[in-house]
Amino acid sequence: MTCRIPETESTKKTKPDPAALFLTDYQVGARYGTNRSTIWRWLKNDPSFPRPLSLSSGCSRWRIAELEAWEHQKAA
C-alpha cells in the first residue's frame, strides 16, 4: 500500500531553485548565442544591459528576470 499525501495549498507552494534564478557569464553568452567576452563588452558599452551581482571575487551572476526585462525593452 502506498502512502499518498493529499495536495493542499501548503504542499503546492514550493520555493524556486535559486540556481534557476541566476546565470553565469557562460550561460548568458549561450542564451544570446555569443561568447562570454561579448557579454562583458555589452556590460561595458551598453548602459541598459543588466548589471551582474558580484557574489565574490571572480563570481558574478545575472538575474534571469533582469535579462528578460532587457530583452523585452530591446524588442519594443
Phi, psi and omega in degrees: 000134180263135177270120181243129179274127179296143180282125178234177179300322182288330178278340177286328183282118176233146178282139178293150178293120182303328180293336181277350183266346185230150179234147173280172177295328176296316181292322177295317177301316179295323179300323183255008176066038182221173180279155180298330179295330177293323178300315179293326177293317176302317180300321181286320189261340183245105182295343180275346181290134183301141177275139179281161171274134176264106183278327175194179179299120180081010181230100180240146179221144177259142174282129179299320181300321180289323177295318179295321177296320178296318178300315180295322178296318180291327182285336183284000000 
